[in-house]
Amino acid sequence: MPPATAMPTANGDVSVSLSNAKILWQASELLPVVIAGGVCLLSWIVLCHWRSRPRRGFAHIALLARIAGIVLLLACLLQPNRVQERPRPQANLFPIVVDESTSMTAWGAESQATERQLRELLSAQSSWRVALGQLFDVRSYTTARQLNQIADYESLELSANASSLGAGLQMLQSRFSERPVAGVLLFTDGNATDPERFAELLAGTSNGSFPIYPVLPEASNASFDMRVGSVTVTQTDFESAPTTLTAEVFANGGDRAEYLPDCKAILMGPDSNVVEEQNIRWTAASPADIDVGAETRGECTFRFRPDAAGMQFHRLVVSHAGDLASLKRILAQGERIQRDTPSEHEMTLVNNQQDVLVDRGGGPYRILYIAGRPNWEFKFLRRAMASDAEVELVGLLRIARREPKFSFRDSFGGNTNPLFAGLGDDDEETAEQYDEPVLVRFGVEDDEELRDGFPKTDEDLFRYHGLVIDDLEPDFFTADQMALLRRFVSDRGGGMLLLGGEESFDANGFARSVLGELSPVYAPKRSQAAAESTPARLVLTRDGWLQPFARLRRNRSSEEQRISALPPVRLINPVGQSKPGSVTLMSAESAASGAMDNAAPVLVAQRFGRGRTMAMLAGDLWRHTMRRPVTRAGAAGSADGVQRDDAARAWRQTLRYVIGDTPQPIELTTDDEAGEGQFVDVNIEVRDDSFRSVDDAIVKLEVTAPDGQTFSMVGRPSEKPGRFTCRVWASQSGSTMLSGAYRLAAKATARDESALGAAEAGWVADPDGRELASLAVNRDALASLAEASGGRIIRSDELDDFVSGLASQDYPVMETHVFPLWHAPWVIAAALLLLCFDWGIRRWLGMA
């Protein structure tokens, strides 16, 4: 057979298409002569055959063989050529991309042998690689966090903790946008850790790109595996268990009907101690409910109280009971579960753990209590807050009102107030005068705090996180102090609690004052002092049941039983309607009728600017406080009980709610969504003592990685006044991220080097859990990718057939191959064979 040659096609030649090849008749000008001569010759042969009157059917077969041989020889007179478009060798690129992430260890049927199987499959000496290299320019790549070109796959290791398929393939498209690419062979499980970029890739490939051919294994791993899904931490003011951790757990593969009942979840504390252990609640109630083709979802919920305030990192671990003992020994030493941690039931244990950030805030919080007269509420409130180490209660009590100013002198020859005689400064110029109220301070830090009464500047008032105003008329405050109160709530974001009393919510001056503006309820239409009324019992409204701080028990029946046992209240301040946007959390209904139609609001709250205000309209809550603490039964087998002071606990939870959202001078917020786990954006808000934004501050940050290494960074000013930003990469030493807890400490100083404040924050990096979120091959995602790009899914055992069929397809760079059929040996041999067959049959029949 002569070799194929490339020849130009002559104009006017007759061609017949055959698949992607066609037959070209080079001597087409002889076509009329050949047809005429062939018709005459064949007619004469048929006529002679008909005159011989053959008696057997074999004679007709011999005739057909003779005609076929003569037709084949006549066709050679037209010089037929076979013309085919074929890819020019080595002109088109055909990249091979291999996902080298950890999840690929489950790509094959045997996890431990997947690396070896891939090395053998991708070897340069394999038959399909040799055939592919003869046609295309083959390039070898790996993808994890980014696309990397390599020489061969002999040293392939599936150890990366990221599968940035979207970013890697987009980089490949950008790199070869102006190059002829025949296609891409993609060895991956389809589980991308950059789903947003992968979605962009699907949209981009549908607009015209090279075809992608995902390669799937002959059989996938079906071993049992369990992983931690999304974890939600909820912070409340519920004193006994202010933190609620809810986690999703997923399981797939293996004999789940046997394994699921023995799966447990444990919560580890910051000091590696076990906080709680519980069984996982699965949605599949019975083996019949388990969907073999889908994941089984479970859930676990932990309610606990952190040992200390501030930022803490807990660790959630799920495991089969058979592996739990060995895992506890590892976790008790403060170590993380590694990829090589052995397991008797699961493919891997790395995705069974999740670090969780619990931030209870940093104290101490300071609350200023100011009252118009000494009363029982301050005594019991101060006693209740004494057991809260994070809240400091500062008191300012008026024990004598401002008296009218007269010009005459007293019997001792002076005009100073005799109540302060002998208590320090008796100088007439500086001593308390008759026309000034007498105020007593409690719990102050030094002699200067509240020395001049209620604060008169932003710096003095904004040092507090909350205010409690009890039985105080609006005229007590000056116009400047009223404006200061408004800024404290709306601009500083402080909390304010208005307590009921004789001087509170008075219609005459209350409605026209800033206190009336800050109050969540309107003043009554007419002046009406609070008075003894019909006994009423307290009830929680629908909004009250939804607020954890308003409850003292974990379930509704216990809470209703507690409230029903409280003595009725008799003194409720009359007010108007609740303001729009406010919520009534507690109301009082008649103890006799029990009707809710005319229920009076007791506890009302609203948002005001950046802060929060509340109104407690009951004026005799001290009746509840004077009751004996409830004694709760102790542990089983113990005669000792635990006293539970519900009234004190209610005050603590209420004040915690009042100051719960109060901002600090320095605030840190982190966002790792945009970085897809590779970096974290940090925002720092800097304010001075007056809570005004500081634009020229110097912000220094110190980051502590999970391995204990620290590195320093500097915040950059942003467009928003007082905000500084910084991008923190989860690992400063390389491209491989570290899984675990990151701590961030920020310090802000002014240009004169005076300290503005400090704050701390943290986040959890879990690249291993993100990478091993699913160990099953994502066939749906790969099928969508192949369909969008114009490729198709290929099984690993079909690679030889796939490569052999590539030569018959169209590619960016093609060349024309012309093969002369008219003097091919097999054509002459076929014609001679047909004529010899005719002669042999006729000789056998005696016709020759």
C-alpha positions in Angstrom: 0.0 0.0 0.0 1.5 3.3 -1.0 1.8 5.9 1.7 -0.8 8.7 2.1 0.1 12.0 0.4 -1.3 15.4 0.6 -2.5 16.7 -2.8 -4.7 19.6 -3.9 -8.1 18.8 -5.2 -8.6 19.6 -8.9 -11.5 21.7 -10.0 -14.3 19.7 -11.7 -13.5 16.4 -10.1 -16.4 14.2 -9.0 -16.4 13.2 -5.3 -18.6 11.0 -3.2 -18.7 11.7 0.5 -18.3 8.8 3.0 -18.5 9.8 6.6 -15.8 12.4 7.1 -13.9 11.0 4.1 -14.9 11.2 0.4 -14.0 9.5 -2.9 -12.5 11.7 -5.5 -12.6 10.6 -9.2 -9.4 12.1 -10.6 -10.1 11.1 -14.3 -13.7 12.2 -14.3 -13.4 13.4 -17.9 -13.4 9.7 -19.0 -16.6 9.0 -17.1 -18.9 9.0 -20.3 -16.5 6.7 -22.2 -16.1 4.3 -19.3 -19.9 4.2 -18.8 -20.6 3.6 -22.5 -18.0 0.9 -22.8 -18.9 -0.7 -19.6 -22.6 -0.9 -20.6 -21.7 -2.5 -23.9 -19.3 -5.0 -22.4 -21.6 -6.0 -19.6 -24.6 -6.3 -22.0 -22.6 -8.6 -24.3 -21.5 -10.8 -21.3 -25.1 -11.0 -20.0 -26.4 -11.9 -23.5 -23.8 -14.6 -24.0 -24.6 -16.0 -20.6 -28.3 -16.0 -21.4 -27.7 -17.9 -24.7 -25.7 -20.6 -22.9 -28.8 -21.5 -21.0 -27.2 -22.4 -17.7 -29.0 -25.2 -15.8 -27.6 -24.5 -12.3 -27.8 -21.5 -10.0 -24.0 -21.5 -9.5 -23.8 -20.1 -13.1 -25.6 -17.0 -12.1 -23.3 -16.5 -9.1 -20.3 -16.8 -11.5 -21.9 -14.2 -13.7 -22.3 -11.8 -10.8 -18.6 -12.3 -9.8 -17.5 -11.6 -13.4 -19.6 -8.5 -13.6 -18.2 -7.2 -10.2 -14.6 -7.8 -11.3 -15.1 -6.0 -14.6 -16.9 -3.1 -12.9 -14.0 -2.8 -10.4 -11.4 -2.7 -13.3 -13.5 -0.1 -15.2 -13.6 2.0 -12.0 -9.8 2.0 -11.9 -9.8 3.8 -15.2 -11.4 6.8 -13.5 -8.5 6.9 -11.0 -10.5 7.0 -7.7 -8.8 8.6 -4.6 -9.9 8.4 -1.0 -9.7 12.0 0.5 -10.0 12.4 4.3 -9.6 15.3 6.7 -7.4 14.2 9.7 -5.8 16.2 12.6 -2.3 17.3 11.9 0.0 15.4 14.2 1.2 17.4 17.2 -0.6 20.6 16.0 -3.6 20.3 18.4 -3.3 20.4 22.2 -4.9 17.8 24.4 -4.3 18.6 28.1 -4.7 16.0 30.8 -5.8 17.5 34.1 -5.7 15.4 37.3 -7.3 16.4 40.6 -4.7 15.7 43.3 -6.9 16.5 46.3 -7.4 14.2 49.2 -11.0 13.3 48.2 -9.6 11.6 45.2 -8.4 8.7 47.4 -12.0 7.5 47.3 -12.1 7.8 43.4 -11.4 4.1 42.9 -12.9 1.0 44.3 -10.1 0.7 46.9 -9.1 3.8 48.8 -5.6 2.6 49.7 -4.7 1.7 46.1 -6.2 4.7 44.2 -2.8 6.6 43.9 -1.1 3.5 42.5 -4.0 2.9 40.1 -3.9 6.5 38.8 -0.1 6.4 38.3 -0.4 3.2 36.3 -3.4 4.5 34.3 -1.6 7.8 33.5 1.8 6.2 32.8 3.4 7.5 29.6 3.9 3.9 28.5 0.2 3.0 28.6 -1.4 2.2 25.2 -3.9 5.0 25.2 -1.2 7.6 26.2 1.0 6.4 23.3 -1.8 6.6 20.8 -2.9 10.0 22.1 0.6 11.4 21.9 0.9 10.3 18.2 -2.0 12.6 17.3 -1.9 15.5 19.7 0.5 17.6 21.7 -0.3 16.2 25.2 0.3 18.4 28.2 0.1 17.1 31.8 -1.4 19.2 34.6 -2.6 18.8 38.2 -5.1 21.0 40.0 -5.6 21.6 43.7 -5.6 25.2 44.7 -4.3 26.2 41.3 -3.3 24.7 38.0 0.2 23.3 37.8 2.0 21.8 34.8 4.2 18.7 35.5 6.4 16.4 33.4 4.7 13.1 34.4 2.5 11.5 37.0 5.1 9.1 38.5 5.2 11.1 41.7 1.4 11.8 41.9 0.3 12.2 45.5 -3.4 12.8 46.5 -2.6 15.0 49.5 -4.0 18.5 48.7 -6.8 19.8 50.9 -8.6 21.8 48.2 -10.3 21.0 44.8 -10.5 24.3 43.0 -11.8 22.7 39.8 -13.6 25.9 38.7 -10.5 28.1 39.1 -8.2 25.5 37.6 -10.2 24.9 34.5 -10.9 28.6 34.0 -7.1 29.2 34.2 -6.7 26.5 31.5 -9.2 28.2 29.3 -7.5 31.5 29.7 -4.1 30.0 29.0 -5.2 28.3 25.8 -7.8 30.8 24.6 -5.7 31.5 21.5 -4.4 28.0 21.0 -5.9 25.0 19.1 -7.2 22.6 21.8 -8.8 19.4 20.8 -10.1 18.5 24.2 -9.3 18.0 27.9 -9.2 14.7 29.8 -10.2 15.4 33.4 -9.6 12.9 36.2 -11.6 14.1 39.1 -14.4 13.2 41.5 -16.3 16.3 40.7 -16.4 17.6 44.3 -15.2 21.2 43.9 -14.4 23.4 46.9 -15.1 26.5 44.9 -18.7 26.0 43.9 -19.1 29.6 42.8 -16.2 29.4 40.3 -17.4 26.0 39.1 -20.8 27.5 38.3 -19.1 30.3 36.4 -17.2 27.6 34.5 -20.4 25.8 33.5 -21.8 29.1 32.2 -18.6 30.0 30.3 -18.2 26.6 28.6 -21.6 26.8 27.1 -20.6 29.9 25.2 -18.0 28.1 23.2 -14.9 26.3 24.5 -13.0 23.1 24.0 -14.7 19.9 25.0 -14.0 18.4 28.4 -14.1 14.6 28.9 -14.4 13.7 32.6 -13.0 10.2 33.3 -14.8 8.1 35.9 -13.5 4.9 37.5 -14.9 1.5 36.6 -16.2 1.1 40.2 -16.4 3.7 43.0 -15.7 3.3 46.7 -18.9 2.4 48.6 -17.5 2.3 52.1 -19.3 3.9 55.1 -18.4 7.5 55.9 -19.8 10.1 58.2 -19.1 13.9 58.1 -20.1 17.1 60.0 -22.2 19.5 57.9 -23.2 23.0 58.8 -22.8 24.1 62.4 -24.9 26.9 63.9 -24.1 28.6 67.2 -26.8 30.7 68.9 -26.1 33.1 71.7 -28.9 34.0 74.1 -29.3 35.6 77.5 -30.6 32.4 78.9 -28.4 32.2 82.0 -28.3 28.4 82.7 -27.5 27.6 79.0 -26.8 30.7 77.0 -25.1 28.9 74.1 -26.9 26.5 71.8 -24.9 24.5 69.2 -26.8 22.7 66.4 -25.0 20.6 63.8 -25.9 18.6 60.8 -24.4 15.2 60.3 -24.4 13.2 57.1 -23.6 9.6 56.4 -23.4 7.6 53.2 -22.1 4.3 51.8 -21.6 1.1 53.6 -24.2 -0.8 55.7 -25.8 2.3 57.2 -28.6 0.3 58.7 -26.1 -1.4 61.0 -23.8 1.6 61.7 -26.2 4.5 62.2 -27.7 3.5 65.6 -24.2 3.4 67.2 -23.1 6.8 66.0 -22.4 9.5 68.6 -21.5 13.1 68.9 -19.3 14.6 71.5 -18.5 18.3 72.3 -15.0 19.1 73.6 -14.3 22.2 75.6 -11.4 24.6 75.3 -9.3 22.6 77.7 -10.0 19.3 75.7 -12.5 18.1 78.3 -15.8 16.4 77.3 -18.6 18.9 77.7 -21.4 16.5 76.6 -21.9 13.3 74.7 -25.1 12.3 73.0 -26.5 10.0 70.3 -27.1 11.4 66.8 -30.7 11.8 65.8 -31.1 10.4 62.3 -34.0 11.3 59.9 -34.1 7.6 58.8 -36.2 6.0 61.6 -35.8 2.5 60.3 -33.5 0.6 57.8 -36.3 0.8 55.2 -36.1 4.6 55.3 -32.5 4.7 54.2 -32.0 5.8 50.6 -29.0 3.9 49.3 -28.3 6.5 46.5 -28.5 9.6 48.8 -26.9 10.8 52.1 -28.7 10.1 55.4 -29.1 13.3 57.4 -28.8 13.5 61.2 -28.7 16.2 63.8 -27.3 16.9 67.2 -28.0 19.8 69.6 -25.9 20.9 72.6 -27.0 23.5 75.2 -24.3 24.5 77.5 -22.8 27.4 79.5 -19.2 28.3 78.7 -16.9 28.2 81.7 -15.6 31.7 81.1 -16.6 34.8 79.2 -14.8 36.0 76.0 -13.8 34.0 73.0 -13.5 30.2 73.2 -13.0 27.4 70.7 -14.9 24.2 71.2 -14.7 21.1 69.0 -17.5 18.9 67.7 -16.6 15.3 66.9 -18.9 12.6 65.5 -17.9 9.0 65.3 -19.0 5.4 65.4 -19.0 4.0 68.9 -16.2 1.6 68.0 -13.8 4.4 67.2 -14.9 6.8 70.0 -12.4 5.5 72.6 -9.3 6.0 70.5 -10.6 9.4 69.3 -11.1 10.6 72.9 -7.5 9.7 73.7 -6.3 11.8 70.8 -8.5 14.8 71.5 -7.7 14.7 75.2 -4.1 15.6 74.3 -5.3 18.6 72.4 -4.4 17.1 69.0 -6.5 17.1 65.8 -7.6 14.0 63.9 -5.2 13.5 61.0 -5.6 11.8 57.7 -3.7 8.7 58.9 -5.8 8.2 62.0 -7.0 4.6 61.7 -10.7 3.7 61.7 -12.4 0.3 61.8 -15.7 1.6 60.3 -15.1 4.7 58.1 -13.0 5.6 55.1 -11.6 8.7 56.9 -12.0 10.5 60.2 -10.8 13.9 59.1 -14.2 15.1 58.2 -15.7 14.0 61.5 -14.4 17.0 63.4 -15.3 20.7 63.4 -13.9 23.5 65.5 -16.5 26.0 66.7 -16.1 29.6 67.8 -18.1 30.6 70.9 -17.8 34.3 71.8 -19.7 35.4 74.9 -18.2 38.8 74.7 -15.7 40.5 76.9 -16.6 42.3 80.1 -16.9 44.0 82.3 -20.1 45.6 81.2 -21.0 48.7 83.2 -24.6 49.8 83.8 -25.6 53.1 85.4 -28.6 52.8 87.7 -30.2 56.2 88.6 -33.3 56.4 90.8 -35.4 59.3 92.0 -35.8 57.8 95.5 -34.4 54.9 97.5 -36.5 51.8 96.9 -36.6 48.0 97.1 -35.7 47.5 93.4 -32.2 48.9 93.7 -31.4 46.7 96.7 -32.6 43.5 95.0 -31.2 44.4 91.6 -27.8 45.2 93.1 -27.8 41.9 95.0 -28.8 40.0 91.8 -26.0 41.5 89.7 -23.4 40.9 92.4 -23.2 37.2 91.2 -22.5 38.3 87.6 -18.8 38.8 87.3 -19.1 40.4 83.8 -21.6 43.2 84.8 -20.8 46.1 87.1 -23.8 48.0 88.5 -23.1 51.6 89.4 -25.8 53.4 91.4 -26.7 57.0 91.6 -29.6 57.5 94.1 -31.4 60.7 94.9 -32.2 60.8 98.6 -33.4 64.5 98.7 -35.1 66.5 96.0 -34.0 69.9 94.9 -35.4 72.5 97.3 -36.6 76.1 96.4 -33.8 78.6 96.6 -34.3 81.4 99.3 -32.1 84.3 99.9 -32.2 84.2 103.7 -29.6 82.2 105.7 -30.3 79.4 108.1 -30.0 79.6 112.0 -26.4 78.7 111.8 -25.5 81.5 109.5 -25.1 79.6 106.3 -27.0 78.4 103.2 -25.4 74.9 102.8 -27.4 71.7 103.2 -27.0 70.4 106.8 -27.4 66.8 105.5 -23.7 67.0 104.3 -22.3 68.7 107.4 -19.3 66.9 108.8 -19.0 64.6 105.8 -16.0 66.2 104.2 -16.0 69.6 102.5 -17.9 72.0 104.7 -16.7 75.1 102.7 -19.7 77.2 101.8 -18.5 77.8 98.3 -18.2 74.1 97.4 -20.6 72.4 99.7 -24.0 71.2 98.5 -26.6 73.9 98.4 -30.3 73.8 99.3 -31.4 74.1 95.6 -29.4 71.0 94.5 -30.6 67.4 94.8 -28.8 65.2 97.2 -27.3 62.2 95.3 -25.5 59.1 96.7 -23.1 57.0 94.6 -22.7 53.3 94.8 -20.1 51.1 93.1 -18.0 53.8 91.6 -14.4 53.1 90.5 -12.9 56.3 92.0 -13.8 59.5 93.7 -14.2 61.4 90.4 -16.8 59.1 88.9 -20.3 60.7 89.1 -19.0 63.3 91.5 -21.0 66.0 89.8 -24.1 63.8 89.5 -25.5 62.5 86.2 -22.8 62.8 83.4 -22.8 65.9 81.3 -20.4 64.9 78.5 -20.2 62.1 76.0 -17.0 60.8 77.4 -18.5 60.4 80.9 -21.8 58.8 79.8 -20.5 56.6 76.9 -18.3 54.7 79.3 -21.4 52.8 80.4 -23.1 50.1 78.3 -26.6 50.6 79.7 -28.8 52.8 81.8 -31.6 52.0 84.2 -33.9 55.0 85.0 -36.1 54.2 88.0 -38.9 56.5 89.2 -37.4 59.7 87.9 -39.2 62.7 86.5 -37.9 64.2 83.2 -37.3 67.5 84.9 -34.4 65.9 86.7 -32.3 66.2 83.5 -31.2 69.4 81.9 -31.8 70.0 78.2 -28.1 69.1 77.4 -28.4 65.9 79.4 -31.6 65.0 77.6 -29.8 65.4 74.2 -27.0 63.3 75.7 -29.4 60.5 76.6 -30.7 60.4 73.0 -27.1 60.2 71.6 -26.3 57.5 74.1 -29.0 55.2 72.7 -29.1 56.2 69.0 -25.4 56.9 68.3 -23.5 55.0 71.0 -25.8 52.0 70.8 -26.4 51.8 74.5 -29.4 50.1 76.2 -31.9 51.8 78.4 -34.4 50.3 80.8 -37.2 52.5 82.1 -38.7 51.2 85.4 -42.2 52.2 86.6 -42.8 54.3 89.6 -44.7 57.4 90.9 -42.6 59.8 88.8 -42.3 57.6 85.7 -44.4 57.8 82.5 -46.1 61.0 83.8 -48.3 62.5 81.0 -47.5 66.1 81.9 -43.8 66.2 81.1 -42.9 62.7 80.0 -44.5 62.8 76.5 -42.8 66.0 75.6 -39.3 65.0 76.8 -36.6 62.8 75.3 -37.6 60.1 77.7 -41.0 60.0 76.0 -39.2 59.8 72.6 -37.0 56.9 73.8 -39.8 55.0 75.5 -41.4 52.1 73.6 -44.8 53.1 74.9 -46.8 56.4 74.6 -47.6 58.4 77.7 -51.2 58.2 79.0 -53.6 60.6 77.6 -54.2 62.3 80.9 -52.1 62.5 84.1 -52.8 59.5 86.2 -50.5 58.3 88.9 -49.9 54.6 89.4 -52.0 53.3 92.2 -53.0 50.1 93.9 -55.2 48.3 91.5 -56.9 44.9 91.1 -54.3 42.1 91.6 -53.1 40.8 88.2 -50.9 38.0 87.2 -48.1 38.2 84.7 -48.2 36.2 81.4 -45.7 36.0 78.5 -47.0 37.1 75.1 -46.2 35.3 71.9 -43.2 37.5 71.3 -42.1 36.9 74.9 -42.1 33.2 74.4 -39.7 33.7 71.5 -37.2 35.7 73.6 -34.9 33.4 75.7 -34.1 36.1 78.3 -37.8 36.3 79.2 -37.9 32.6 80.2 -36.3 30.9 83.1 -37.1 27.3 82.2 -36.2 25.3 79.1 -39.8 24.1 78.3 -43.1 25.9 78.2 -44.9 23.8 80.7 -42.3 24.4 83.4 -42.2 28.1 82.6 -46.0 28.4 82.8 -45.9 26.6 86.1 -43.3 29.0 87.5 -45.2 32.1 86.4 -48.5 30.9 87.8 -46.8 30.5 91.2 -45.7 34.1 91.3 -47.7 36.5 93.5 -49.9 39.0 91.6 -48.7 42.5 90.9 -50.8 45.4 92.2 -49.0 48.5 90.8 -48.9 49.0 87.1 -48.1 52.3 85.5 -50.9 53.4 83.2 -49.6 54.2 79.7 -50.9 54.7 76.2 -50.4 52.3 73.3 -47.2 50.6 72.3 -45.3 52.4 69.6 -45.0 51.0 66.1 -42.1 48.7 65.8 -42.1 47.8 69.5 -42.9 44.4 70.9 -44.8 43.6 74.1 -43.0 40.7 75.8 -45.1 40.5 79.0 -48.5 41.6 80.0 -50.8 41.5 83.1 -54.2 40.0 83.1 -56.8 40.1 85.8 -56.2 37.4 88.3 -59.9 37.0 88.8 -61.2 36.8 85.2 -58.1 35.6 83.4 -59.2 37.5 80.3 -56.6 38.8 77.9 -58.8 41.3 76.2 -57.9 44.1 78.6 -54.4 42.9 79.4 -52.1 45.7 80.3 -48.6 45.7 78.9 -45.8 45.1 81.5 -42.6 44.7 79.5 -42.2 46.4 76.2 -39.0 46.7 74.0 -38.0 48.5 70.8 -35.0 49.3 68.7 -33.9 53.0 68.7 -31.1 53.9 66.4 -28.2 51.6 67.2 -29.5 50.9 70.7 -32.4 49.3 72.5 -34.9 50.7 75.0 -37.2 48.8 77.3 -40.0 49.8 79.6 -40.9 47.8 82.8 -44.3 49.1 83.8 -44.8 47.0 87.0 -43.9 49.0 90.0 -43.9 46.3 92.7 -41.7 43.5 91.3 -40.0 43.5 94.7 -42.9 41.2 95.8 -41.4 38.5 93.7 -37.9 39.2 94.9 -38.8 38.8 98.6 -39.9 35.2 98.1 -37.6 32.5 99.3 -35.4 30.9 96.6 -36.8 27.7 95.1 -35.0 24.6 96.2 -34.4 22.2 93.3 -33.7 18.5 94.0 -30.1 17.5 93.8 -28.6 14.6 91.9 -29.9 11.1 92.2 -28.9 9.6 95.5 -28.1 13.0 97.0 -30.1 14.6 99.8 -28.7 18.0 99.1 -30.7 20.4 96.9 -29.7 23.4 94.8 -31.3 26.8 95.5 -32.6 28.6 92.5 -33.3 32.3 92.9 -35.6 33.0 90.0 -36.1 36.7 90.7 -32.4 37.4 90.7 -31.9 35.3 87.6 -34.7 37.2 85.8 -33.0 40.6 86.6 -29.7 39.3 85.3 -31.1 38.0 82.1 -33.1 41.2 81.5 -30.1 43.4 82.0 -28.0 41.2 79.8 -30.6 41.6 77.1 -30.5 45.4 77.5 -26.8 45.6 76.9 -26.5 42.5 74.7 -26.0 44.5 71.4 -24.1 47.4 72.8 -21.0 48.1 70.6 -17.5 48.4 71.9 -15.1 51.2 70.9 -13.0 48.7 68.9 -15.0 46.1 66.9 -13.6 43.3 64.7 -15.6 41.4 62.1 -14.3 38.6 59.9 -15.6 37.4 56.5 -14.2 34.3 54.8 -17.0 33.7 52.3 -15.3 35.6 49.5 -12.0 33.8 50.0 -13.6 30.3 49.8 -11.4 29.3 52.8 -8.1 30.7 51.4 -8.2 34.1 53.1 -10.2 36.1 55.6 -11.2 39.7 55.3 -11.0 41.6 58.6 -12.9 44.9 59.2 -11.9 47.0 62.2 -14.2 49.8 63.4 -12.3 52.4 65.5 -14.1 55.0 67.7 -12.9 57.3 70.5 -14.4 57.8 73.9 -17.2 59.9 72.4 -17.9 57.1 69.9 -16.9 59.2 67.0 -15.1 57.5 64.1 -11.3 57.9 64.1 -9.8 58.1 60.6 -6.1 58.6 61.5 -5.7 55.7 63.9 -2.9 53.2 63.7 -4.3 49.6 63.8 -2.0 46.7 64.4 -3.1 43.1 64.3 -1.5 39.9 65.5 -2.7 36.6 64.1 -2.0 33.3 65.9 -2.3 30.2 63.6 -3.4 26.8 64.8 0.2 25.6 65.0 1.1 28.5 67.4 3.0 30.7 64.9 2.2 34.4 65.1 2.5 37.1 62.5 1.7 40.8 62.5 -0.2 42.9 60.1 -1.4 46.5 59.8 -4.9 47.7 59.0 -5.5 49.9 56.0 -8.0 52.7 56.0 -11.1 52.1 53.9 -13.6 54.4 52.2 -15.9 54.3 55.3 -14.9 56.7 58.1 -13.3 54.9 61.0 -13.1 51.5 59.2 -9.8 49.7 58.6 -9.5 46.5 56.6 -6.9 43.8 56.3 -6.8 40.5 54.4 -5.4 37.6 56.4 -4.3 34.6 54.5 -5.0 31.4 56.5 -1.4 30.3 55.9 1.5 32.7 55.5 4.1 30.0 54.9 2.7 28.2 51.8 -0.3 27.3 49.7 -1.5 24.6 52.0 -3.9 25.8 54.6 -3.9 24.8 58.3 -7.1 23.4 59.8 -8.0 24.7 63.2 -8.6 27.9 65.2 -7.1 31.3 64.3 -7.0 34.1 66.9 -6.8 37.7 65.9 -5.9 40.5 68.3 -6.1 44.2 67.3 -4.8 47.3 69.0 -5.7 50.8 67.9 -3.7 53.9 68.9 -4.1 57.5 68.0 -1.5 59.6 66.3 -0.2 60.9 69.7 0.3 57.2 70.6 -2.6 57.2 73.1 -4.4 54.0 73.3 -7.9 53.9 71.8 -8.7 50.3 72.7 -8.2 46.7 71.8 -10.4 43.8 70.7 -10.0 40.2 69.7 -11.8 37.9 67.3 -11.3 34.5 65.7 -12.4 32.2 63.0 -12.1 28.5 62.1 -10.4 27.3 59.0 -11.5 23.8 58.0 -10.0 23.1 54.5 -9.9 19.3 55.3 -13.5 19.2 56.2 -14.4 21.3 53.1 -12.4 19.0 50.9 -13.8 15.8 52.3 -17.4 17.0 52.6 -18.3 14.3 50.1 -16.3 11.2 49.1 -18.7 10.0 46.5 -18.1 10.8 42.8 -20.3 13.7 41.8 -21.6 12.3 38.5 -24.3 14.9 38.1 -21.8 17.8 38.2 -19.4 16.1 35.8 -22.2 15.2 33.4 -23.3 18.9 33.4 -19.7 20.0 32.7 -19.3 17.5 29.9 -22.7 18.4 28.3 -22.0 22.2 28.5 -18.5 21.9 26.9 -19.5 19.4 24.2 -17.7 16.4 25.7 -18.9 13.3 27.3 -18.2 11.1 30.3 -15.7 8.3 29.8 -14.9 5.3 32.0 -11.3 4.5 32.7 -11.6 1.1 30.9 -12.8 2.9 27.7 -9.8 5.1 27.2 -8.3 2.9 24.4 -11.5 3.0 22.4 -12.0 6.7 23.1 -8.5 7.6 21.8 -8.8 5.4 18.7 -12.0 7.2 17.7 -10.4 10.7 18.1 -8.8 10.6 14.6 -12.2 10.7 12.8 -13.3 13.9 14.5 -12.9 17.6 13.5 -10.3 19.7 15.3 -9.0 23.3 14.9 -6.0 22.3 12.9 -6.7 19.6 10.2 -4.9 18.4 7.0 -6.1 16.6 3.8 -4.9 13.1 3.2 -5.4 11.7 -0.4 -5.0 7.9 -0.9 -5.0 6.6 -4.6 -7.3 3.6 -4.6 -7.0 2.9 -8.4 -3.6 1.2 -8.1 -3.9 -0.2 -4.7 -2.8 -3.8 -4.6 -6.0 -4.9 -2.8 -8.1 -3.5 -5.7 -6.2 -5.5 -8.4 -6.3 -8.5 -6.2 -10.0 -8.2 -5.6 -10.7 -7.9 -9.4 -8.5 -10.9 -10.2 -10.1 -12.9 -7.4 -13.6 -12.3 -8.7 -12.6 -13.2 -12.3 -10.8 -16.4 -11.1 -13.9 -17.3 -9.1 -16.0 -16.9 -12.2 -13.7 -19.0 -14.3 -13.5 -21.7 -11.6 -17.3 -22.0 -11.4 -17.7 -22.2 -15.1 -15.0 -24.8 -15.4 -16.6 -26.8 -12.7 -19.9 -26.6 -14.5 -18.3 -27.5 -17.9 -19.1 -24.2 -19.4 -15.5 -23.1 -20.0 
